[in-house]
Amino acid sequence: MSNVDPLPEIDIIPEDQRCQYVLQQYKSRIDYYWKASRANKNGYKYSRYLIIIFGSLVTLITSLTASSVIESMGLSGFLHILAPILAACLTILGGFSQNFHWGSAWREMVLTAMELERVYYKLRITPQEQRDPVGEMEQLHDLILSEGKNFFDRLVGVSSKEEIEKLEAITRAANSDDNNQPARKVNEQPE
């Protein structure tokens, strides 16, 4: 850990204005999380709708290309081109949906916004002489950091350098255990 104060911005604010500054910071983060949650909600909903529509259209078009009615109408060539294009769009949309985890991001951001609102309203009704602006800012930063870790857990599966090091240590230990044990015969039972 370094000796640097993690909240230097609050030190430059006069003491009588710190409580108001903290409330403004909470309100700003709450607005951000609600806005971001709406964007993730829309991404989730529209990707689900489009996956259903594209999947149905690919099935329909593929079935129609086998029909003699479509050949007689002269649409067979067009549908033979349209089906793989829609299938590619479906694959791309599924990939985006899988990678960005819009549904879980929406959920996490709503929960974070609700938690921030809970603390914000508690701070608003707490008398100023009972408040600790530095501690309140640390709590805000901890809540945001927690949501950020959850984001990276969703996106890449690991949220911190420490977790990567733990995974590497477990892998090294497993590999060294495998290398130090004598090879067993196929029919030999473990002791």
N, C-alpha and C positions, 0 to 999 in steps of 0.2 A: 504494500500500500504506500502511496505517496503522501507527503505531508501537505499537499495542496488542498485547500478548502473546495469541496465539490460545488458549493453554492456561492461563488463570489459575487454574483449579480445582486444578491440581497444585501450584501455588506455596504454597497454604495447608496442604498435607498435609506432616507431618514427613518428613524425608528417609528415615528408616528404614522408613516405611510406604508410600512411593511405589511401590515395585515391586509390592507386594500390591494397591494401588489399581489399577495398570495392568492386572494380571491380572483383577481383578474387572470392569473396564470391558470388556475383551476378551470375557470370559465372558458378560456381559450382552448385548453386541451379537451374539455367536454365537447365544445363545438366541433373541433377537429374529428374526434372519434365518432360523433353522430354523422358527420358528413361522410367520413370514410366508410362507416358501416352501411350507409345508403348506397354508396358506390359498389361495395362488395355484395350487397343484397341484390342490386340490379344485375351485376355480373353473374351471380348464382342463378337468379330466376331466368334471365334471358338465355344463358348457356343451356340450362335444362330444357327450355322451350325449343330452342334451335336443335338440340340433339334429338329430341323426339321427332320434330318435323323432318329434319334431314334423314334420320334413320328410316322413317316411314316412306319418304319420297324415294330413297334408294331402293327399298324393297318393292315399292309400287312400280317404279320405272324398270327395274330388272325383270319383274314379272311381265310387264307390258311389252318389252322387247321380244319376248318369246311368242307374242300373240300375232296371228296372221292379220288381224284387223289393223294393227299399227303399221305393218308392212304395206298393206294396201293403201293406207293414208299417206305414205311417204315420210313418216316420222321416225322410221327405224334408225336411220343414220344419226339423226339429232339425239335420240334417246340413248344410243350407244355412246355418244360423247358426254351427255349430261350425267349419266349414272356414275361414271368414275370421278367426275368433277365434284358432284355432291358427296360422294364417298370420301374424297380427299378433304373437303370442307368439314365433314363430320369428324374425321380423324384429327384435323387441326384444332377444331373446337374442343374435342375431348381432351387433347393434349394440354391446351390452355387451362381448361377446367381442372384437370388433374394437377397441373403444376402450381396454379395460383390459389387453389383451395378456397374459392370465394365463399362457400358455405360456412366453413369453420372460421374464416377470417371475419365474416359478418357476425357470427356468434361471439367471437372473442372481443370484437370492437364494441358491440352492444354491451357486453358484460363489463368491459373496462369503463365505458361511458357511464353506466349505471353506478359503478363503484365510485367513480370520480364525483358524480352528482351527490351520492350519499355523503361523502366527506365534505363536499362543497357546502351543502345545506347545513351540515353539522357546524361547520366553521362560521357560517353566517349568523347562527343563533347563539354562538358562544360569545360571551362578553370579551371585549378586546383585551382586558387585563388578564384574562385566563388563557390567552392564546400564546402559542410559540411559533412565530412565523418561520424560523429556520427549520424547526422540526416538521412543520407542515409542508414546507418545500421539499424536504427529504422524503416525506411520505409520498408526495406527488411524483417525484423522480423514481421512487421505488415502484409505484404502480405502473408507470410508463415503461420502466425497465422490464418489469414482469411481463407486460403485454408484448414487448419487443422480443423477449426470449421465447414466448409462445409462438410468435410469428415465425422465428427462425426454426423452431422445432417443427412447425408445420411445413415450412418450405424446404428445408434441407435435412431435417431429422436431428440435427445437433445444434444447440444454441450457444455453446461457449467453448473456449479453448480448453478449459478444465475438463469438460465432458469429452472432448476429442482425445485429450491425454488419457483419461480413464479408459476409453474404448481401446486405445492403442496398447495400454498396459494390460488389459484383459486379453487382447489378441496375442501379445507377446507371451504372456503367462500360459495361455492355452497352447501356443506353438511350442514353447519350451517343455511343457508337460508331455506333449505328443512325442517330441524328439528324445526325451529321457526315458521313456518306457520301452521295454523290449517288445519286439513285434510278437503278436499272438498268432497262434495257428487259427485257422478259420473256425474249427470246431471247438476251440478252447473257450471255456466259460470264464468270465472275470471272477476274481476272488472276492 
